[in-house]
Amino acid sequence: MTALPPLADLLASAHVVALPLATRFRGIEVREAMLLEGPEGWTEFSPFVEYDDAESAHWLAGAIDFGWMPAPRALRTDIPVNATVPAVPAERVAEVLSRFDGCRTAKVKVAEAGQRLGDDVARVRAVREALGPEGRIRVDANAGWNVDEAEHAVHALAEFDLEYVEQPCASVDELTELRRRIRYMGIPIAADESVRKAEDPIAVARAGAADILVVKAQPLGGIRRALAVIEEAGLPALVSSALDTSVGLSMGAALAAALPELDFDCGLGTASLLTADVATEPLRPRGGVIPAARVAADPTLLVRHAASPERTAWWRARLSRCHAVLSET
Protein backbone atom coordinates (compact mmCIF):
# COMPACT_ATOMS: atom_id res chain seq x y z
CA MET A 1 0.00 0.00 0.00
CA THR A 2 1.08 3.58 -0.66
CA ALA A 3 2.60 5.30 2.38
CA LEU A 4 -0.11 7.16 4.27
CA PRO A 5 0.32 10.95 4.01
CA PRO A 6 -0.16 12.98 7.19
CA LEU A 7 -3.78 13.90 7.84
CA ALA A 8 -2.85 17.58 7.96
CA ASP A 9 -1.53 17.37 4.38
CA LEU A 10 -4.77 15.84 3.15
CA LEU A 11 -6.95 18.38 4.92
CA ALA A 12 -4.84 21.26 3.64
CA SER A 13 -5.71 20.53 0.01
CA ALA A 14 -9.25 19.22 0.52
CA HIS A 15 -12.20 20.74 -1.35
CA VAL A 16 -15.75 19.41 -1.05
CA VAL A 17 -18.13 19.93 -3.97
CA ALA A 18 -21.83 19.30 -4.54
CA LEU A 19 -22.67 18.62 -8.18
CA PRO A 20 -26.28 18.45 -9.43
CA LEU A 21 -27.40 15.54 -11.61
CA ALA A 22 -29.37 15.88 -14.82
CA THR A 23 -31.49 12.89 -13.77
CA ARG A 24 -32.10 11.38 -10.37
CA PHE A 25 -29.70 8.44 -10.11
CA ARG A 26 -29.06 5.93 -7.38
CA GLY A 27 -31.61 7.77 -5.27
CA ILE A 28 -29.75 11.10 -5.28
CA GLU A 29 -30.03 14.39 -7.15
CA VAL A 30 -26.71 15.92 -6.00
CA ARG A 31 -23.36 14.13 -5.94
CA GLU A 32 -20.95 15.17 -3.19
CA ALA A 33 -17.23 14.48 -3.47
CA MET A 34 -13.97 15.53 -1.85
CA LEU A 35 -11.06 16.53 -4.08
CA LEU A 36 -7.48 16.27 -2.85
CA GLU A 37 -4.23 17.39 -4.46
CA GLY A 38 -1.20 15.13 -4.12
CA PRO A 39 2.32 15.13 -5.58
CA GLU A 40 1.05 13.38 -8.73
CA GLY A 41 -1.97 15.64 -9.20
CA TRP A 42 -5.63 15.83 -8.24
CA THR A 43 -7.45 12.82 -6.87
CA GLU A 44 -10.90 12.07 -5.47
CA PHE A 45 -12.36 10.65 -2.26
CA SER A 46 -16.08 10.06 -2.77
CA PRO A 47 -17.63 7.05 -1.04
CA PHE A 48 -21.39 7.35 -0.98
CA VAL A 49 -22.65 9.03 2.16
CA GLU A 50 -24.30 5.90 3.58
CA TYR A 51 -21.07 3.87 3.59
CA ASP A 52 -19.46 3.31 6.97
CA ASP A 53 -15.90 4.31 7.83
CA ALA A 54 -14.43 0.83 7.37
CA GLU A 55 -15.72 0.59 3.80
CA SER A 56 -14.97 4.24 3.04
CA ALA A 57 -11.35 3.81 4.15
CA HIS A 58 -10.76 1.66 1.06
CA TRP A 59 -11.90 4.61 -1.06
CA LEU A 60 -9.44 6.87 0.75
CA ALA A 61 -6.64 4.38 0.07
CA GLY A 62 -7.61 4.51 -3.60
CA ALA A 63 -7.56 8.30 -3.61
CA ILE A 64 -4.12 8.37 -2.00
CA ASP A 65 -2.80 5.77 -4.43
CA PHE A 66 -3.81 7.95 -7.40
CA GLY A 67 -2.67 11.27 -5.95
CA TRP A 68 0.58 10.15 -4.39
CA MET A 69 1.82 7.44 -6.79
CA PRO A 70 2.52 7.55 -10.55
CA ALA A 71 -0.12 5.81 -12.63
CA PRO A 72 0.87 2.44 -14.12
CA ARG A 73 2.04 2.37 -17.72
CA ALA A 74 -0.82 3.04 -20.11
CA LEU A 75 -1.40 0.49 -22.85
CA ARG A 76 -4.00 2.63 -24.64
CA THR A 77 -4.73 6.35 -24.94
CA ASP A 78 -8.52 6.25 -25.34
CA ILE A 79 -11.08 4.30 -23.34
CA PRO A 80 -14.33 3.21 -25.03
CA VAL A 81 -17.27 3.90 -22.73
CA ASN A 82 -20.94 3.07 -22.45
CA ALA A 83 -23.95 5.29 -21.94
CA THR A 84 -25.64 4.89 -18.56
CA VAL A 85 -29.42 4.95 -18.46
CA PRO A 86 -30.91 5.49 -14.99
CA ALA A 87 -34.27 3.97 -14.06
CA VAL A 88 -36.16 6.61 -16.04
CA PRO A 89 -39.51 6.15 -17.79
CA ALA A 90 -39.16 4.74 -21.30
CA GLU A 91 -40.14 8.05 -22.87
CA ARG A 92 -37.04 9.71 -21.36
CA VAL A 93 -34.53 7.19 -22.73
CA ALA A 94 -33.74 9.12 -25.92
CA GLU A 95 -33.09 12.27 -23.88
CA VAL A 96 -30.64 10.42 -21.63
CA LEU A 97 -28.82 8.74 -24.51
CA SER A 98 -28.39 12.09 -26.26
CA ARG A 99 -25.96 13.11 -23.52
CA PHE A 100 -23.52 10.30 -24.45
CA ASP A 101 -21.92 11.28 -27.74
CA GLY A 102 -21.09 8.34 -29.98
CA CYS A 103 -21.70 5.59 -27.40
CA ARG A 104 -22.87 2.37 -28.99
CA THR A 105 -23.20 0.48 -25.70
CA ALA A 106 -25.76 1.31 -23.00
CA LYS A 107 -25.93 0.11 -19.42
CA VAL A 108 -29.54 0.21 -18.29
CA LYS A 109 -30.49 0.30 -14.63
CA VAL A 110 -33.18 -2.22 -13.66
CA ALA A 111 -34.73 -3.61 -10.47
CA GLU A 112 -35.27 -0.10 -9.09
CA ALA A 113 -37.15 -0.01 -5.79
CA GLY A 114 -40.79 0.89 -6.35
CA GLN A 115 -40.76 -0.19 -10.00
CA ARG A 116 -41.90 -3.39 -11.71
CA LEU A 117 -40.36 -5.68 -14.28
CA GLY A 118 -42.67 -4.15 -16.86
CA ASP A 119 -40.96 -0.81 -16.33
CA ASP A 120 -37.59 -2.45 -16.94
CA VAL A 121 -38.79 -4.14 -20.11
CA ALA A 122 -40.20 -0.88 -21.47
CA ARG A 123 -36.96 0.97 -20.68
CA VAL A 124 -34.72 -1.65 -22.26
CA ARG A 125 -37.00 -1.84 -25.30
CA ALA A 126 -36.68 1.93 -25.74
CA VAL A 127 -32.89 1.65 -25.53
CA ARG A 128 -32.86 -1.11 -28.17
CA GLU A 129 -35.03 1.00 -30.45
CA ALA A 130 -32.72 3.99 -29.99
CA LEU A 131 -29.47 2.06 -30.51
CA GLY A 132 -30.69 -0.19 -33.29
CA PRO A 133 -29.76 -3.84 -33.77
CA GLU A 134 -26.00 -3.22 -33.70
CA GLY A 135 -25.99 -1.44 -30.32
CA ARG A 136 -24.96 -3.36 -27.21
CA ILE A 137 -27.17 -3.42 -24.13
CA ARG A 138 -26.19 -4.53 -20.64
CA VAL A 139 -28.50 -4.32 -17.62
CA ASP A 140 -27.51 -3.62 -14.02
CA ALA A 141 -29.75 -4.75 -11.18
CA ASN A 142 -27.46 -3.66 -8.33
CA ALA A 143 -28.29 -6.91 -6.50
CA GLY A 144 -31.99 -6.05 -6.56
CA TRP A 145 -33.37 -9.51 -7.35
CA ASN A 146 -33.45 -12.89 -5.67
CA VAL A 147 -32.61 -15.91 -7.83
CA ASP A 148 -36.17 -16.61 -8.99
CA GLU A 149 -36.81 -12.94 -9.77
CA ALA A 150 -33.54 -12.69 -11.65
CA GLU A 151 -34.25 -15.80 -13.72
CA HIS A 152 -37.68 -14.46 -14.63
CA ALA A 153 -36.26 -11.02 -15.49
CA VAL A 154 -33.49 -12.42 -17.67
CA HIS A 155 -36.06 -14.38 -19.66
CA ALA A 156 -38.21 -11.26 -20.05
CA LEU A 157 -35.25 -9.15 -21.20
CA ALA A 158 -33.49 -11.75 -23.34
CA GLU A 159 -35.30 -10.66 -26.52
CA PHE A 160 -33.26 -7.44 -26.46
CA ASP A 161 -29.98 -9.35 -27.02
CA LEU A 162 -28.25 -8.58 -23.73
CA GLU A 163 -24.46 -8.29 -23.63
CA TYR A 164 -24.54 -9.33 -19.96
CA VAL A 165 -26.50 -8.96 -16.71
CA GLU A 166 -24.63 -7.08 -13.98
CA GLN A 167 -24.99 -8.09 -10.32
CA PRO A 168 -28.50 -9.53 -10.61
CA CYS A 169 -28.36 -10.97 -7.07
CA ALA A 170 -26.53 -10.03 -3.89
CA SER A 171 -24.66 -13.12 -2.74
CA VAL A 172 -22.06 -15.29 -4.42
CA ASP A 173 -24.22 -18.37 -3.79
CA GLU A 174 -27.18 -16.72 -5.53
CA LEU A 175 -25.04 -15.70 -8.51
CA THR A 176 -23.72 -19.25 -8.78
CA GLU A 177 -27.22 -20.71 -8.81
CA LEU A 178 -28.51 -18.16 -11.32
CA ARG A 179 -25.55 -18.74 -13.60
CA ARG A 180 -26.33 -22.46 -13.52
CA ARG A 181 -29.98 -21.82 -14.40
CA ILE A 182 -29.40 -19.43 -17.32
CA ARG A 183 -26.19 -20.88 -18.77
CA TYR A 184 -28.11 -22.38 -21.69
CA MET A 185 -29.24 -18.87 -22.70
CA GLY A 186 -25.69 -17.70 -23.32
CA ILE A 187 -26.13 -14.47 -21.33
CA PRO A 188 -23.06 -13.80 -19.16
CA ILE A 189 -23.22 -12.60 -15.56
CA ALA A 190 -21.00 -9.72 -14.45
CA ALA A 191 -20.09 -9.09 -10.81
CA ASP A 192 -19.74 -5.60 -9.35
CA GLU A 193 -20.81 -5.38 -5.70
CA SER A 194 -19.56 -8.93 -5.17
CA VAL A 195 -16.09 -7.59 -5.99
CA ARG A 196 -15.92 -4.04 -4.62
CA LYS A 197 -17.95 -4.60 -1.43
CA ALA A 198 -16.62 -8.05 -0.56
CA GLU A 199 -14.07 -8.91 2.10
CA ASP A 200 -12.67 -11.37 -0.45
CA PRO A 201 -13.08 -9.85 -3.93
CA ILE A 202 -11.77 -13.04 -5.55
CA ALA A 203 -14.48 -15.24 -4.01
CA VAL A 204 -16.92 -14.63 -6.87
CA ALA A 205 -14.36 -15.86 -9.41
CA ARG A 206 -13.27 -18.78 -7.25
CA ALA A 207 -16.89 -19.95 -6.96
CA GLY A 208 -17.51 -19.73 -10.71
CA ALA A 209 -20.31 -17.27 -9.97
CA ALA A 210 -19.57 -14.75 -12.73
CA ASP A 211 -18.19 -14.51 -16.25
CA ILE A 212 -17.00 -10.88 -16.10
CA LEU A 213 -15.67 -8.55 -13.40
CA VAL A 214 -16.76 -4.92 -13.12
CA VAL A 215 -14.12 -3.10 -11.10
CA LYS A 216 -13.89 0.36 -9.60
CA ALA A 217 -10.56 1.87 -8.59
CA GLN A 218 -11.55 3.75 -5.44
CA PRO A 219 -13.53 1.03 -3.62
CA LEU A 220 -10.82 -1.56 -4.25
CA GLY A 221 -8.15 0.64 -2.68
CA GLY A 222 -6.55 2.02 -5.83
CA ILE A 223 -5.37 1.14 -9.30
CA ARG A 224 -2.65 -1.26 -8.22
CA ARG A 225 -4.94 -3.20 -5.92
CA ALA A 226 -7.58 -3.40 -8.66
CA LEU A 227 -5.04 -4.71 -11.18
CA ALA A 228 -3.97 -7.37 -8.68
CA VAL A 229 -7.59 -8.46 -8.13
CA ILE A 230 -8.19 -8.75 -11.87
CA GLU A 231 -5.01 -10.74 -12.40
CA GLU A 232 -5.80 -13.16 -9.60
CA ALA A 233 -9.42 -13.60 -10.67
CA GLY A 234 -8.43 -14.51 -14.22
CA LEU A 235 -11.70 -13.22 -15.70
CA PRO A 236 -12.35 -10.58 -18.37
CA ALA A 237 -12.77 -7.19 -16.73
CA LEU A 238 -14.00 -3.70 -17.40
CA VAL A 239 -13.79 -0.53 -15.33
CA SER A 240 -16.77 1.40 -14.04
CA SER A 241 -17.34 4.57 -12.04
CA ALA A 242 -19.28 5.43 -8.92
CA LEU A 243 -20.79 8.63 -10.32
CA ASP A 244 -17.41 10.33 -9.92
CA THR A 245 -16.34 13.80 -10.89
CA SER A 246 -14.03 14.00 -13.89
CA VAL A 247 -11.08 13.71 -11.51
CA GLY A 248 -12.36 10.39 -10.23
CA LEU A 249 -13.17 9.28 -13.76
CA SER A 250 -9.57 9.94 -14.75
CA MET A 251 -8.54 7.49 -12.03
CA GLY A 252 -10.80 4.89 -13.58
CA ALA A 253 -9.46 5.71 -17.04
CA ALA A 254 -5.90 5.17 -15.81
CA LEU A 255 -6.93 1.74 -14.53
CA ALA A 256 -8.64 0.88 -17.82
CA ALA A 257 -5.59 2.07 -19.76
CA ALA A 258 -3.37 -0.28 -17.77
CA LEU A 259 -5.46 -3.44 -18.28
CA PRO A 260 -3.62 -6.04 -20.38
CA GLU A 261 -6.88 -6.71 -22.25
CA LEU A 262 -10.00 -4.58 -22.55
CA ASP A 263 -12.76 -6.26 -24.53
CA PHE A 264 -15.73 -4.33 -23.14
CA ASP A 265 -16.75 -0.68 -23.15
CA CYS A 266 -16.21 0.82 -19.69
CA GLY A 267 -18.72 2.57 -17.45
CA LEU A 268 -16.65 5.76 -17.31
CA GLY A 269 -18.90 8.12 -19.23
CA THR A 270 -20.99 9.16 -16.25
CA ALA A 271 -19.84 12.80 -16.23
CA SER A 272 -22.65 13.11 -18.78
CA LEU A 273 -25.13 12.55 -15.94
CA LEU A 274 -23.83 15.64 -14.11
CA THR A 275 -24.85 19.21 -14.92
CA ALA A 276 -21.68 20.59 -13.32
CA ASP A 277 -18.14 19.31 -12.83
CA VAL A 278 -14.76 20.31 -11.38
CA ALA A 279 -12.82 20.34 -14.66
CA THR A 280 -12.95 22.94 -17.42
CA GLU A 281 -13.16 20.09 -19.94
CA PRO A 282 -15.17 17.32 -18.23
CA LEU A 283 -14.48 13.71 -19.21
CA ARG A 284 -17.68 13.33 -21.19
CA PRO A 285 -17.70 10.86 -24.08
CA ARG A 286 -16.79 12.15 -27.51
CA GLY A 287 -17.21 9.66 -30.28
CA GLY A 288 -17.84 7.00 -27.65
CA VAL A 289 -14.47 7.37 -25.89
CA ILE A 290 -12.78 9.36 -23.15
CA PRO A 291 -9.03 10.06 -23.00
CA ALA A 292 -6.83 8.22 -20.53
CA ALA A 293 -5.27 11.35 -19.06
CA ARG A 294 -5.08 12.98 -15.65
CA VAL A 295 -7.62 15.71 -15.04
CA ALA A 296 -6.92 18.81 -12.99
CA ALA A 297 -9.58 20.41 -10.83
CA ASP A 298 -10.22 24.02 -11.77
CA PRO A 299 -9.94 26.35 -8.73
CA THR A 300 -12.80 28.52 -9.97
CA LEU A 301 -15.11 25.53 -10.32
CA LEU A 302 -14.12 24.21 -6.89
CA VAL A 303 -15.32 27.48 -5.42
CA ARG A 304 -18.40 27.74 -7.62
CA HIS A 305 -19.62 24.26 -6.71
CA ALA A 306 -18.40 24.16 -3.12
CA ALA A 307 -20.61 22.27 -0.71
CA SER A 308 -22.19 24.09 2.22
CA PRO A 309 -20.04 24.71 5.32
CA GLU A 310 -22.01 22.03 7.18
CA ARG A 311 -21.44 19.41 4.46
CA THR A 312 -17.79 20.38 4.12
CA ALA A 313 -17.30 19.89 7.86
CA TRP A 314 -19.03 16.49 7.60
CA TRP A 315 -16.64 15.36 4.85
CA ARG A 316 -13.56 16.66 6.66
CA ALA A 317 -14.57 14.72 9.78
CA ARG A 318 -15.16 11.65 7.62
CA LEU A 319 -11.73 12.00 6.05
CA SER A 320 -10.18 12.19 9.51
CA ARG A 321 -11.97 9.04 10.68
CA CYS A 322 -11.03 7.08 7.55
CA HIS A 323 -7.42 8.23 7.87
CA ALA A 324 -7.45 6.81 11.41
CA VAL A 325 -8.77 3.50 10.08
CA LEU A 326 -5.93 3.32 7.54
CA SER A 327 -3.41 4.26 10.23
CA GLU A 328 -4.40 1.16 12.18
CA THR A 329 -4.02 -1.27 9.28
Salt bridges, closest charged atoms under 4 A:
GLU29 OE2 - ARG24 NH1 3.42
GLU32 OE1 - ARG311 NH2 2.83
GLU50 OE2 - ARG26 NH2 2.90
ASP53 OD2 - ARG321 NE 2.69
GLU55 OE2 - LYS197 NZ 2.74
ASP65 OD1 - ARG224 NH1 3.00
GLU95 OE2 - ARG92 NH2 2.87
ASP120 OD1 - ARG123 NH1 3.01
ASP140 OD2 - LYS107 NZ 3.59
ASP140 OD2 - LYS109 NZ 2.63
ASP148 OD1 - ARG181 NH1 2.66
GLU151 OE1 - ARG181 NH1 2.80
GLU163 OE1 - ARG138 NE 2.83
GLU166 OE1 - LYS107 NZ 3.59
GLU177 OE2 - ARG180 NH2 2.63
GLU177 OE2 - ARG181 NE 2.89
ASP192 OD1 - ARG196 NE 2.80
ASP192 OD2 - LYS216 NZ 2.78
GLU193 OE2 - ARG196 NH2 3.43
ASP200 OD2 - ARG206 NH1 2.78
ASP211 OD1 - ARG179 NH2 2.70
ASP265 OD2 - ARG136 NH2 3.09
